[in-house]
Amino acid sequence: MDIRIGIQNSPREINFETSQPVADIETAVAAVLAGETGYLKLGDDKGNTYIVPSATFAYIEIGTEESRRIGFVG
């Protein structure tokens, strides 16, 4: 699934794909927004880790878990 995190005062966003379940990501985001932690830590499919301070969030977009379709519609 595709994750997009907008950062305040930055024209760029963090965009990556992860195979983590939606429920795990939503739980982590909810904990950050509730003030339980001061940062969001997520990993992508390539092994990279993203740590974003909660004070810098502009938005967080969580894509669907659908796999991408390849081929032609006919």
PDB file of N, CA, C, O and CB in Angstrom:
ATOM      1  N   MET A   1       0.832  -1.166   0.000  1.00  0.00           N
ATOM      2  CA  MET A   1       0.000   0.000   0.000  1.00  0.00           C
ATOM      3  C   MET A   1       0.882   1.237   0.000  1.00  0.00           C
ATOM      4  O   MET A   1       2.027   1.208   0.452  1.00  0.00           O
ATOM      5  CB  MET A   1      -0.949  -0.006   1.199  1.00  0.00           C
ATOM      6  N   ASP A   2       0.334   2.300  -0.508  1.00  0.00           N
ATOM      7  CA  ASP A   2       1.059   3.559  -0.641  1.00  0.00           C
ATOM      8  C   ASP A   2       0.784   4.439   0.573  1.00  0.00           C
ATOM      9  O   ASP A   2      -0.365   4.599   0.986  1.00  0.00           O
ATOM     10  CB  ASP A   2       0.660   4.289  -1.945  1.00  0.00           C
ATOM     11  N   ILE A   3       1.840   5.005   1.139  1.00  0.00           N
ATOM     12  CA  ILE A   3       1.741   5.920   2.278  1.00  0.00           C
ATOM     13  C   ILE A   3       2.289   7.273   1.830  1.00  0.00           C
ATOM     14  O   ILE A   3       3.363   7.349   1.233  1.00  0.00           O
ATOM     15  CB  ILE A   3       2.525   5.370   3.538  1.00  0.00           C
ATOM     16  N   ARG A   4       1.550   8.330   2.122  1.00  0.00           N
ATOM     17  CA  ARG A   4       2.006   9.694   1.831  1.00  0.00           C
ATOM     18  C   ARG A   4       1.876  10.512   3.098  1.00  0.00           C
ATOM     19  O   ARG A   4       0.818  10.545   3.727  1.00  0.00           O
ATOM     20  CB  ARG A   4       1.190  10.340   0.661  1.00  0.00           C
ATOM     21  N   ILE A   5       2.969  11.177   3.469  1.00  0.00           N
ATOM     22  CA  ILE A   5       2.979  12.011   4.672  1.00  0.00           C
ATOM     23  C   ILE A   5       3.386  13.419   4.262  1.00  0.00           C
ATOM     24  O   ILE A   5       4.494  13.642   3.775  1.00  0.00           O
ATOM     25  CB  ILE A   5       3.952  11.436   5.766  1.00  0.00           C
ATOM     26  N   GLY A   6       2.483  14.357   4.464  1.00  0.00           N
ATOM     27  CA  GLY A   6       2.785  15.762   4.193  1.00  0.00           C
ATOM     28  C   GLY A   6       3.467  16.381   5.399  1.00  0.00           C
ATOM     29  O   GLY A   6       3.095  16.120   6.543  1.00  0.00           O
ATOM     30  N   ILE A   7       4.466  17.202   5.131  1.00  0.00           N
ATOM     31  CA  ILE A   7       5.242  17.851   6.179  1.00  0.00           C
ATOM     32  C   ILE A   7       4.966  19.353   6.132  1.00  0.00           C
ATOM     33  O   ILE A   7       5.007  19.968   5.066  1.00  0.00           O
ATOM     34  CB  ILE A   7       6.768  17.554   6.017  1.00  0.00           C
ATOM     35  N   GLN A   8       4.684  19.937   7.299  1.00  0.00           N
ATOM     36  CA  GLN A   8       4.430  21.374   7.375  1.00  0.00           C
ATOM     37  C   GLN A   8       5.647  22.154   6.894  1.00  0.00           C
ATOM     38  O   GLN A   8       6.787  21.765   7.148  1.00  0.00           O
ATOM     39  CB  GLN A   8       4.067  21.786   8.814  1.00  0.00           C
ATOM     40  N   ASN A   9       5.395  23.254   6.198  1.00  0.00           N
ATOM     41  CA  ASN A   9       6.437  24.166   5.712  1.00  0.00           C
ATOM     42  C   ASN A   9       7.439  23.492   4.787  1.00  0.00           C
ATOM     43  O   ASN A   9       8.588  23.923   4.694  1.00  0.00           O
ATOM     44  CB  ASN A   9       7.169  24.769   6.876  1.00  0.00           C
ATOM     45  N   SER A  10       7.007  22.436   4.100  1.00  0.00           N
ATOM     46  CA  SER A  10       7.868  21.741   3.145  1.00  0.00           C
ATOM     47  C   SER A  10       7.060  21.460   1.880  1.00  0.00           C
ATOM     48  O   SER A  10       5.946  20.942   1.963  1.00  0.00           O
ATOM     49  CB  SER A  10       8.437  20.416   3.754  1.00  0.00           C
ATOM     50  N   PRO A  11       7.607  21.793   0.715  1.00  0.00           N
ATOM     51  CA  PRO A  11       6.862  21.544  -0.523  1.00  0.00           C
ATOM     52  C   PRO A  11       6.831  20.066  -0.917  1.00  0.00           C
ATOM     53  O   PRO A  11       6.039  19.670  -1.772  1.00  0.00           O
ATOM     54  CB  PRO A  11       7.464  22.350  -1.650  1.00  0.00           C
ATOM     55  N   ARG A  12       7.680  19.257  -0.304  1.00  0.00           N
ATOM     56  CA  ARG A  12       7.751  17.844  -0.644  1.00  0.00           C
ATOM     57  C   ARG A  12       7.051  17.000   0.411  1.00  0.00           C
ATOM     58  O   ARG A  12       6.929  17.399   1.569  1.00  0.00           O
ATOM     59  CB  ARG A  12       9.206  17.403  -0.797  1.00  0.00           C
ATOM     60  N   GLU A  13       6.602  15.843  -0.007  1.00  0.00           N
ATOM     61  CA  GLU A  13       5.988  14.903   0.919  1.00  0.00           C
ATOM     62  C   GLU A  13       6.816  13.627   0.949  1.00  0.00           C
ATOM     63  O   GLU A  13       7.610  13.369   0.044  1.00  0.00           O
ATOM     64  CB  GLU A  13       4.520  14.603   0.519  1.00  0.00           C
ATOM     65  N   ILE A  14       6.625  12.838   1.986  1.00  0.00           N
ATOM     66  CA  ILE A  14       7.257  11.530   2.068  1.00  0.00           C
ATOM     67  C   ILE A  14       6.277  10.553   1.440  1.00  0.00           C
ATOM     68  O   ILE A  14       5.111  10.506   1.832  1.00  0.00           O
ATOM     69  CB  ILE A  14       7.619  11.132   3.560  1.00  0.00           C
ATOM     70  N   ASN A  15       6.736   9.774   0.473  1.00  0.00           N
ATOM     71  CA  ASN A  15       5.878   8.857  -0.258  1.00  0.00           C
ATOM     72  C   ASN A  15       6.611   7.529  -0.394  1.00  0.00           C
ATOM     73  O   ASN A  15       7.717   7.483  -0.932  1.00  0.00           O
ATOM     74  CB  ASN A  15       5.486   9.435  -1.656  1.00  0.00           C
ATOM     75  N   PHE A  16       5.997   6.440   0.094  1.00  0.00           N
ATOM     76  CA  PHE A  16       6.625   5.122  -0.018  1.00  0.00           C
ATOM     77  C   PHE A  16       5.574   4.028   0.015  1.00  0.00           C
ATOM     78  O   PHE A  16       4.419   4.262   0.372  1.00  0.00           O
ATOM     79  CB  PHE A  16       7.647   4.910   1.108  1.00  0.00           C
ATOM     80  N   GLU A  17       5.994   2.826  -0.365  1.00  0.00           N
ATOM     81  CA  GLU A  17       5.107   1.667  -0.351  1.00  0.00           C
ATOM     82  C   GLU A  17       5.528   0.746   0.783  1.00  0.00           C
ATOM     83  O   GLU A  17       6.718   0.566   1.044  1.00  0.00           O
ATOM     84  CB  GLU A  17       5.135   0.917  -1.717  1.00  0.00           C
ATOM     85  N   THR A  18       4.539   0.165   1.452  1.00  0.00           N
ATOM     86  CA  THR A  18       4.804  -0.751   2.550  1.00  0.00           C
ATOM     87  C   THR A  18       3.844  -1.929   2.485  1.00  0.00           C
ATOM     88  O   THR A  18       2.739  -1.826   1.952  1.00  0.00           O
ATOM     89  CB  THR A  18       4.686  -0.030   3.903  1.00  0.00           C
ATOM     90  N   SER A  19       4.288  -3.038   3.036  1.00  0.00           N
ATOM     91  CA  SER A  19       3.420  -4.218   3.093  1.00  0.00           C
ATOM     92  C   SER A  19       2.833  -4.400   4.493  1.00  0.00           C
ATOM     93  O   SER A  19       2.195  -5.414   4.776  1.00  0.00           O
ATOM     94  CB  SER A  19       4.201  -5.477   2.680  1.00  0.00           C
ATOM     95  N   GLN A  20       3.053  -3.413   5.366  1.00  0.00           N
ATOM     96  CA  GLN A  20       2.472  -3.467   6.707  1.00  0.00           C
ATOM     97  C   GLN A  20       0.949  -3.437   6.600  1.00  0.00           C
ATOM     98  O   GLN A  20       0.409  -2.742   5.739  1.00  0.00           O
ATOM     99  CB  GLN A  20       2.985  -2.287   7.585  1.00  0.00           C
ATOM    100  N   PRO A  21       0.250  -4.177   7.455  1.00  0.00           N
ATOM    101  CA  PRO A  21      -1.217  -4.151   7.435  1.00  0.00           C
ATOM    102  C   PRO A  21      -1.771  -2.761   7.774  1.00  0.00           C
ATOM    103  O   PRO A  21      -1.184  -2.020   8.563  1.00  0.00           O
ATOM    104  CB  PRO A  21      -1.772  -5.184   8.419  1.00  0.00           C
ATOM    105  N   VAL A  22      -2.898  -2.429   7.170  1.00  0.00           N
ATOM    106  CA  VAL A  22      -3.539  -1.129   7.403  1.00  0.00           C
ATOM    107  C   VAL A  22      -3.817  -0.925   8.889  1.00  0.00           C
ATOM    108  O   VAL A  22      -3.618   0.172   9.411  1.00  0.00           O
ATOM    109  CB  VAL A  22      -4.853  -1.018   6.597  1.00  0.00           C
ATOM    110  N   ALA A  23      -4.270  -1.963   9.568  1.00  0.00           N
ATOM    111  CA  ALA A  23      -4.604  -1.840  10.992  1.00  0.00           C
ATOM    112  C   ALA A  23      -3.387  -1.421  11.813  1.00  0.00           C
ATOM    113  O   ALA A  23      -3.517  -0.616  12.735  1.00  0.00           O
ATOM    114  CB  ALA A  23      -5.162  -3.166  11.526  1.00  0.00           C
ATOM    115  N   ASP A  24      -2.211  -1.951  11.495  1.00  0.00           N
ATOM    116  CA  ASP A  24      -0.995  -1.583  12.223  1.00  0.00           C
ATOM    117  C   ASP A  24      -0.623  -0.123  11.994  1.00  0.00           C
ATOM    118  O   ASP A  24      -0.222   0.578  12.923  1.00  0.00           O
ATOM    119  CB  ASP A  24       0.162  -2.483  11.804  1.00  0.00           C
ATOM    120  N   ILE A  25      -0.759   0.323  10.762  1.00  0.00           N
ATOM    121  CA  ILE A  25      -0.426   1.717  10.441  1.00  0.00           C
ATOM    122  C   ILE A  25      -1.413   2.665  11.111  1.00  0.00           C
ATOM    123  O   ILE A  25      -1.015   3.681  11.679  1.00  0.00           O
ATOM    124  CB  ILE A  25      -0.425   1.941   8.911  1.00  0.00           C
ATOM    125  N   GLU A  26      -2.700   2.334  11.044  1.00  0.00           N
ATOM    126  CA  GLU A  26      -3.711   3.179  11.684  1.00  0.00           C
ATOM    127  C   GLU A  26      -3.501   3.242  13.193  1.00  0.00           C
ATOM    128  O   GLU A  26      -3.689   4.299  13.794  1.00  0.00           O
ATOM    129  CB  GLU A  26      -5.120   2.657  11.373  1.00  0.00           C
ATOM    130  N   THR A  27      -3.119   2.146  13.806  1.00  0.00           N
ATOM    131  CA  THR A  27      -2.845   2.130  15.248  1.00  0.00           C
ATOM    132  C   THR A  27      -1.657   3.026  15.582  1.00  0.00           C
ATOM    133  O   THR A  27      -1.698   3.778  16.556  1.00  0.00           O
ATOM    134  CB  THR A  27      -2.576   0.693  15.733  1.00  0.00           C
ATOM    135  N   ALA A  28      -0.596   2.948  14.775  1.00  0.00           N
ATOM    136  CA  ALA A  28       0.592   3.773  15.010  1.00  0.00           C
ATOM    137  C   ALA A  28       0.269   5.258  14.844  1.00  0.00           C
ATOM    138  O   ALA A  28       0.713   6.083  15.642  1.00  0.00           O
ATOM    139  CB  ALA A  28       1.725   3.369  14.050  1.00  0.00           C
ATOM    140  N   VAL A  29      -0.501   5.599  13.814  1.00  0.00           N
ATOM    141  CA  VAL A  29      -0.882   6.999  13.575  1.00  0.00           C
ATOM    142  C   VAL A  29      -1.761   7.506  14.705  1.00  0.00           C
ATOM    143  O   VAL A  29      -1.577   8.627  15.180  1.00  0.00           O
ATOM    144  CB  VAL A  29      -1.616   7.147  12.224  1.00  0.00           C
ATOM    145  N   ALA A  30      -2.719   6.689  15.143  1.00  0.00           N
ATOM    146  CA  ALA A  30      -3.616   7.094  16.237  1.00  0.00           C
ATOM    147  C   ALA A  30      -2.830   7.330  17.525  1.00  0.00           C
ATOM    148  O   ALA A  30      -3.135   8.267  18.262  1.00  0.00           O
ATOM    149  CB  ALA A  30      -4.703   6.022  16.471  1.00  0.00           C
ATOM    150  N   ALA A  31      -1.826   6.500  17.810  1.00  0.00           N
ATOM    151  CA  ALA A  31      -1.012   6.676  19.008  1.00  0.00           C
ATOM    152  C   ALA A  31      -0.237   7.985  18.959  1.00  0.00           C
ATOM    153  O   ALA A  31      -0.108   8.675  19.970  1.00  0.00           O
ATOM    154  CB  ALA A  31      -0.050   5.503  19.172  1.00  0.00           C
ATOM    155  N   VAL A  32       0.276   8.323  17.788  1.00  0.00           N
ATOM    156  CA  VAL A  32       1.018   9.585  17.641  1.00  0.00           C
ATOM    157  C   VAL A  32       0.087  10.772  17.824  1.00  0.00           C
ATOM    158  O   VAL A  32       0.415  11.716  18.543  1.00  0.00           O
ATOM    159  CB  VAL A  32       1.708   9.660  16.260  1.00  0.00           C
ATOM    160  N   LEU A  33      -1.069  10.730  17.179  1.00  0.00           N
ATOM    161  CA  LEU A  33      -2.003  11.849  17.266  1.00  0.00           C
ATOM    162  C   LEU A  33      -2.598  11.999  18.661  1.00  0.00           C
ATOM    163  O   LEU A  33      -2.996  13.099  19.046  1.00  0.00           O
ATOM    164  CB  LEU A  33      -3.115  11.673  16.253  1.00  0.00           C
ATOM    165  N   ALA A  34      -2.665  10.912  19.423  1.00  0.00           N
ATOM    166  CA  ALA A  34      -3.163  10.971  20.797  1.00  0.00           C
ATOM    167  C   ALA A  34      -2.089  11.446  21.771  1.00  0.00           C
ATOM    168  O   ALA A  34      -2.360  11.633  22.957  1.00  0.00           O
ATOM    169  CB  ALA A  34      -3.679   9.607  21.225  1.00  0.00           C
ATOM    170  N   GLY A  35      -0.879  11.639  21.272  1.00  0.00           N
ATOM    171  CA  GLY A  35       0.201  12.143  22.114  1.00  0.00           C
ATOM    172  C   GLY A  35       0.933  11.072  22.889  1.00  0.00           C
ATOM    173  O   GLY A  35       1.698  11.386  23.801  1.00  0.00           O
ATOM    174  N   GLU A  36       0.712   9.788  22.538  1.00  0.00           N
ATOM    175  CA  GLU A  36       1.400   8.710  23.240  1.00  0.00           C
ATOM    176  C   GLU A  36       2.880   8.650  22.886  1.00  0.00           C
ATOM    177  O   GLU A  36       3.706   8.269  23.716  1.00  0.00           O
ATOM    178  CB  GLU A  36       0.744   7.381  22.925  1.00  0.00           C
ATOM    179  N   THR A  37       3.216   9.025  21.658  1.00  0.00           N
ATOM    180  CA  THR A  37       4.612   9.120  21.237  1.00  0.00           C
ATOM    181  C   THR A  37       4.791  10.434  20.494  1.00  0.00           C
ATOM    182  O   THR A  37       3.814  11.022  20.029  1.00  0.00           O
ATOM    183  CB  THR A  37       5.027   7.904  20.339  1.00  0.00           C
ATOM    184  N   GLY A  38       6.009  10.893  20.381  1.00  0.00           N
ATOM    185  CA  GLY A  38       6.270  12.158  19.715  1.00  0.00           C
ATOM    186  C   GLY A  38       6.658  12.012  18.259  1.00  0.00           C
ATOM    187  O   GLY A  38       6.992  12.998  17.602  1.00  0.00           O
ATOM    188  N   TYR A  39       6.617  10.776  17.741  1.00  0.00           N
ATOM    189  CA  TYR A  39       7.025  10.553  16.368  1.00  0.00           C
ATOM    190  C   TYR A  39       6.314   9.336  15.784  1.00  0.00           C
ATOM    191  O   TYR A  39       5.819   8.478  16.515  1.00  0.00           O
ATOM    192  CB  TYR A  39       8.539  10.376  16.284  1.00  0.00           C
ATOM    193  N   LEU A  40       6.273   9.279  14.464  1.00  0.00           N
ATOM    194  CA  LEU A  40       5.719   8.148  13.737  1.00  0.00           C
ATOM    195  C   LEU A  40       6.887   7.423  13.085  1.00  0.00           C
ATOM    196  O   LEU A  40       7.710   8.045  12.414  1.00  0.00           O
ATOM    197  CB  LEU A  40       4.651   8.603  12.673  1.00  0.00           C
ATOM    198  N   LYS A  41       6.962   6.117  13.279  1.00  0.00           N
ATOM    199  CA  LYS A  41       8.033   5.307  12.707  1.00  0.00           C
ATOM    200  C   LYS A  41       7.408   4.211  11.861  1.00  0.00           C
ATOM    201  O   LYS A  41       6.682   3.356  12.367  1.00  0.00           O
ATOM    202  CB  LYS A  41       8.945   4.703  13.819  1.00  0.00           C
ATOM    203  N   LEU A  42       7.703   4.245  10.551  1.00  0.00           N
ATOM    204  CA  LEU A  42       7.198   3.257   9.611  1.00  0.00           C
ATOM    205  C   LEU A  42       8.333   2.781   8.718  1.00  0.00           C
ATOM    206  O   LEU A  42       9.319   3.490   8.518  1.00  0.00           O
ATOM    207  CB  LEU A  42       6.045   3.836   8.766  1.00  0.00           C
ATOM    208  N   GLY A  43       8.186   1.576   8.183  1.00  0.00           N
ATOM    209  CA  GLY A  43       9.189   1.035   7.270  1.00  0.00           C
ATOM    210  C   GLY A  43       8.584   0.758   5.910  1.00  0.00           C
ATOM    211  O   GLY A  43       7.386   0.502   5.789  1.00  0.00           O
ATOM    212  N   ASP A  44       9.431   0.811   4.878  1.00  0.00           N
ATOM    213  CA  ASP A  44       8.942   0.525   3.533  1.00  0.00           C
ATOM    214  C   ASP A  44       9.367  -0.876   3.095  1.00  0.00           C
ATOM    215  O   ASP A  44      10.028  -1.597   3.843  1.00  0.00           O
ATOM    216  CB  ASP A  44       9.458   1.577   2.534  1.00  0.00           C
ATOM    217  N   ASP A  45       8.982  -1.249   1.884  1.00  0.00           N
ATOM    218  CA  ASP A  45       9.271  -2.578   1.352  1.00  0.00           C
ATOM    219  C   ASP A  45      10.743  -2.771   1.003  1.00  0.00           C
ATOM    220  O   ASP A  45      11.188  -3.902   0.809  1.00  0.00           O
ATOM    221  CB  ASP A  45       8.429  -2.830   0.131  1.00  0.00           C
ATOM    222  N   LYS A  46      11.499  -1.683   0.921  1.00  0.00           N
ATOM    223  CA  LYS A  46      12.920  -1.767   0.575  1.00  0.00           C
ATOM    224  C   LYS A  46      13.822  -1.850   1.805  1.00  0.00           C
ATOM    225  O   LYS A  46      15.041  -1.965   1.676  1.00  0.00           O
ATOM    226  CB  LYS A  46      13.316  -0.570  -0.263  1.00  0.00           C
ATOM    227  N   GLY A  47      13.226  -1.792   2.997  1.00  0.00           N
ATOM    228  CA  GLY A  47      14.004  -1.868   4.218  1.00  0.00           C
ATOM    229  C   GLY A  47      14.357  -0.522   4.830  1.00  0.00           C
ATOM    230  O   GLY A  47      15.060  -0.469   5.840  1.00  0.00           O
ATOM    231  N   ASN A  48      13.881   0.566   4.234  1.00  0.00           N
ATOM    232  CA  ASN A  48      14.127   1.898   4.787  1.00  0.00           C
ATOM    233  C   ASN A  48      13.166   2.165   5.944  1.00  0.00           C
ATOM    234  O   ASN A  48      12.043   1.660   5.962  1.00  0.00           O
ATOM    235  CB  ASN A  48      13.975   2.988   3.691  1.00  0.00           C
ATOM    236  N   THR A  49      13.620   2.958   6.902  1.00  0.00           N
ATOM    237  CA  THR A  49      12.793   3.350   8.039  1.00  0.00           C
ATOM    238  C   THR A  49      12.588   4.856   7.995  1.00  0.00           C
ATOM    239  O   THR A  49      13.531   5.616   7.776  1.00  0.00           O
ATOM    240  CB  THR A  49      13.443   2.914   9.388  1.00  0.00           C
ATOM    241  N   TYR A  50      11.345   5.280   8.206  1.00  0.00           N
ATOM    242  CA  TYR A  50      10.999   6.695   8.217  1.00  0.00           C
ATOM    243  C   TYR A  50      10.525   7.067   9.616  1.00  0.00           C
ATOM    244  O   TYR A  50       9.590   6.465  10.145  1.00  0.00           O
ATOM    245  CB  TYR A  50       9.908   7.019   7.150  1.00  0.00           C
ATOM    246  N   ILE A  51      11.174   8.061  10.209  1.00  0.00           N
ATOM    247  CA  ILE A  51      10.793   8.565  11.527  1.00  0.00           C
ATOM    248  C   ILE A  51      10.439  10.037  11.348  1.00  0.00           C
ATOM    249  O   ILE A  51      11.283  10.851  10.974  1.00  0.00           O
ATOM    250  CB  ILE A  51      11.952   8.366  12.595  1.00  0.00           C
ATOM    251  N   VAL A  52       9.168  10.368  11.622  1.00  0.00           N
ATOM    252  CA  VAL A  52       8.675  11.727  11.393  1.00  0.00           C
ATOM    253  C   VAL A  52       8.130  12.280  12.708  1.00  0.00           C
ATOM    254  O   VAL A  52       7.239  11.672  13.300  1.00  0.00           O
ATOM    255  CB  VAL A  52       7.575  11.750  10.278  1.00  0.00           C
ATOM    256  N   PRO A  53       8.648  13.424  13.181  1.00  0.00           N
ATOM    257  CA  PRO A  53       8.111  14.033  14.410  1.00  0.00           C
ATOM    258  C   PRO A  53       6.653  14.434  14.226  1.00  0.00           C
ATOM    259  O   PRO A  53       6.282  14.978  13.186  1.00  0.00           O
ATOM    260  CB  PRO A  53       8.947  15.265  14.816  1.00  0.00           C
ATOM    261  N   SER A  54       5.835  14.167  15.226  1.00  0.00           N
ATOM    262  CA  SER A  54       4.406  14.451  15.121  1.00  0.00           C
ATOM    263  C   SER A  54       4.104  15.938  14.960  1.00  0.00           C
ATOM    264  O   SER A  54       3.074  16.295  14.389  1.00  0.00           O
ATOM    265  CB  SER A  54       3.694  13.924  16.335  1.00  0.00           C
ATOM    266  N   ALA A  55       4.964  16.790  15.443  1.00  0.00           N
ATOM    267  CA  ALA A  55       4.727  18.236  15.349  1.00  0.00           C
ATOM    268  C   ALA A  55       4.820  18.749  13.917  1.00  0.00           C
ATOM    269  O   ALA A  55       4.399  19.871  13.633  1.00  0.00           O
ATOM    270  CB  ALA A  55       5.721  18.983  16.219  1.00  0.00           C
ATOM    271  N   THR A  56       5.374  17.930  13.002  1.00  0.00           N
ATOM    272  CA  THR A  56       5.557  18.390  11.622  1.00  0.00           C
ATOM    273  C   THR A  56       4.510  17.867  10.657  1.00  0.00           C
ATOM    274  O   THR A  56       4.570  18.191   9.471  1.00  0.00           O
ATOM    275  CB  THR A  56       6.906  17.989  11.135  1.00  0.00           C
ATOM    276  N   PHE A  57       3.545  17.065  11.119  1.00  0.00           N
ATOM    277  CA  PHE A  57       2.538  16.496  10.229  1.00  0.00           C
ATOM    278  C   PHE A  57       1.638  17.570   9.634  1.00  0.00           C
ATOM    279  O   PHE A  57       1.131  18.433  10.351  1.00  0.00           O
ATOM    280  CB  PHE A  57       1.698  15.476  10.974  1.00  0.00           C
ATOM    281  N   ALA A  58       1.443  17.514   8.326  1.00  0.00           N
ATOM    282  CA  ALA A  58       0.411  18.303   7.671  1.00  0.00           C
ATOM    283  C   ALA A  58      -0.762  17.375   7.357  1.00  0.00           C
ATOM    284  O   ALA A  58      -1.921  17.748   7.539  1.00  0.00           O
ATOM    285  CB  ALA A  58       0.957  18.995   6.371  1.00  0.00           C
ATOM    286  N   TYR A  59      -0.455  16.164   6.883  1.00  0.00           N
ATOM    287  CA  TYR A  59      -1.472  15.137   6.625  1.00  0.00           C
ATOM    288  C   TYR A  59      -0.793  13.782   6.487  1.00  0.00           C
ATOM    289  O   TYR A  59       0.412  13.695   6.256  1.00  0.00           O
ATOM    290  CB  TYR A  59      -2.295  15.470   5.344  1.00  0.00           C
ATOM    291  N   ILE A  60      -1.585  12.733   6.633  1.00  0.00           N
ATOM    292  CA  ILE A  60      -1.122  11.366   6.425  1.00  0.00           C
ATOM    293  C   ILE A  60      -2.174  10.669   5.574  1.00  0.00           C
ATOM    294  O   ILE A  60      -3.340  10.594   5.960  1.00  0.00           O
ATOM    295  CB  ILE A  60      -0.884  10.610   7.792  1.00  0.00           C
ATOM    296  N   GLU A  61      -1.767  10.163   4.428  1.00  0.00           N
ATOM    297  CA  GLU A  61      -2.680   9.467   3.524  1.00  0.00           C
ATOM    298  C   GLU A  61      -2.276   7.998   3.458  1.00  0.00           C
ATOM    299  O   GLU A  61      -1.133   7.665   3.146  1.00  0.00           O
ATOM    300  CB  GLU A  61      -2.669  10.114   2.101  1.00  0.00           C
ATOM    301  N   ILE A  62      -3.240   7.124   3.759  1.00  0.00           N
ATOM    302  CA  ILE A  62      -3.005   5.687   3.727  1.00  0.00           C
ATOM    303  C   ILE A  62      -3.784   5.127   2.553  1.00  0.00           C
ATOM    304  O   ILE A  62      -5.009   5.239   2.501  1.00  0.00           O
ATOM    305  CB  ILE A  62      -3.423   4.998   5.072  1.00  0.00           C
ATOM    306  N   GLY A  63      -3.066   4.518   1.599  1.00  0.00           N
ATOM    307  CA  GLY A  63      -3.715   3.954   0.421  1.00  0.00           C
ATOM    308  C   GLY A  63      -4.396   2.632   0.739  1.00  0.00           C
ATOM    309  O   GLY A  63      -4.413   2.186   1.887  1.00  0.00           O
ATOM    310  N   THR A  64      -4.952   2.016  -0.288  1.00  0.00           N
ATOM    311  CA  THR A  64      -5.642   0.741  -0.121  1.00  0.00           C
ATOM    312  C   THR A  64      -4.654  -0.414  -0.191  1.00  0.00           C
ATOM    313  O   THR A  64      -3.522  -0.251  -0.648  1.00  0.00           O
ATOM    314  CB  THR A  64      -6.734   0.573  -1.186  1.00  0.00           C
ATOM    315  N   GLU A  65      -5.090  -1.571   0.262  1.00  0.00           N
ATOM    316  CA  GLU A  65      -4.251  -2.759   0.229  1.00  0.00           C
ATOM    317  C   GLU A  65      -4.388  -3.544  -1.066  1.00  0.00           C
ATOM    318  O   GLU A  65      -3.806  -4.621  -1.194  1.00  0.00           O
ATOM    319  CB  GLU A  65      -4.583  -3.645   1.388  1.00  0.00           C
ATOM    320  N   GLU A  66      -5.143  -3.028  -2.027  1.00  0.00           N
ATOM    321  CA  GLU A  66      -5.309  -3.727  -3.300  1.00  0.00           C
ATOM    322  C   GLU A  66      -3.992  -3.813  -4.035  1.00  0.00           C
ATOM    323  O   GLU A  66      -3.201  -2.870  -4.036  1.00  0.00           O
ATOM    324  CB  GLU A  66      -6.351  -3.030  -4.171  1.00  0.00           C
ATOM    325  N   SER A  67      -3.763  -4.960  -4.664  1.00  0.00           N
ATOM    326  CA  SER A  67      -2.576  -5.088  -5.493  1.00  0.00           C
ATOM    327  C   SER A  67      -2.838  -4.399  -6.826  1.00  0.00           C
ATOM    328  O   SER A  67      -3.981  -4.296  -7.270  1.00  0.00           O
ATOM    329  CB  SER A  67      -2.193  -6.582  -5.699  1.00  0.00           C
ATOM    330  N   ARG A  68      -1.792  -3.942  -7.444  1.00  0.00           N
ATOM    331  CA  ARG A  68      -1.943  -3.251  -8.716  1.00  0.00           C
ATOM    332  C   ARG A  68      -2.236  -4.249  -9.820  1.00  0.00           C
ATOM    333  O   ARG A  68      -1.670  -5.342  -9.864  1.00  0.00           O
ATOM    334  CB  ARG A  68      -0.686  -2.438  -9.048  1.00  0.00           C
ATOM    335  N   ARG A  69      -3.123  -3.853 -10.701  1.00  0.00           N
ATOM    336  CA  ARG A  69      -3.467  -4.715 -11.817  1.00  0.00           C
ATOM    337  C   ARG A  69      -2.531  -4.445 -12.973  1.00  0.00           C
ATOM    338  O   ARG A  69      -2.176  -3.303 -13.265  1.00  0.00           O
ATOM    339  CB  ARG A  69      -4.923  -4.510 -12.242  1.00  0.00           C
ATOM    340  N   ILE A  70      -2.146  -5.518 -13.617  1.00  0.00           N
ATOM    341  CA  ILE A  70      -1.262  -5.402 -14.783  1.00  0.00           C
ATOM    342  C   ILE A  70      -1.968  -6.038 -15.952  1.00  0.00           C
ATOM    343  O   ILE A  70      -2.532  -7.125 -15.830  1.00  0.00           O
ATOM    344  CB  ILE A  70       0.133  -6.074 -14.533  1.00  0.00           C
ATOM    345  N   GLY A  71      -1.941  -5.372 -17.076  1.00  0.00           N
ATOM    346  CA  GLY A  71      -2.572  -5.940 -18.260  1.00  0.00           C
ATOM    347  C   GLY A  71      -3.515  -4.961 -18.920  1.00  0.00           C
ATOM    348  O   GLY A  71      -3.549  -3.774 -18.596  1.00  0.00           O
ATOM    349  N   PHE A  72      -4.268  -5.486 -19.844  1.00  0.00           N
ATOM    350  CA  PHE A  72      -5.190  -4.661 -20.603  1.00  0.00           C
ATOM    351  C   PHE A  72      -6.620  -5.014 -20.269  1.00  0.00           C
ATOM    352  O   PHE A  72      -6.950  -6.172 -20.011  1.00  0.00           O
ATOM    353  CB  PHE A  72      -4.946  -4.814 -22.092  1.00  0.00           C
ATOM    354  N   VAL A  73      -7.454  -4.009 -20.278  1.00  0.00           N
ATOM    355  CA  VAL A  73      -8.883  -4.224 -20.054  1.00  0.00           C
ATOM    356  C   VAL A  73      -9.516  -4.382 -21.408  1.00  0.00           C
ATOM    357  O   VAL A  73      -9.311  -3.546 -22.289  1.00  0.00           O
ATOM    358  CB  VAL A  73      -9.542  -3.051 -19.247  1.00  0.00           C
ATOM    359  N   GLY A  74     -10.270  -5.419 -21.594  1.00  0.00           N
ATOM    360  CA  GLY A  74     -10.816  -5.613 -22.923  1.00  0.00           C
ATOM    361  C   GLY A  74     -12.110  -6.169 -22.908  1.00  0.00           C
ATOM    362  O   GLY A  74     -12.699  -6.390 -23.967  1.00  0.00           O
TER     363      GLY A  74
END
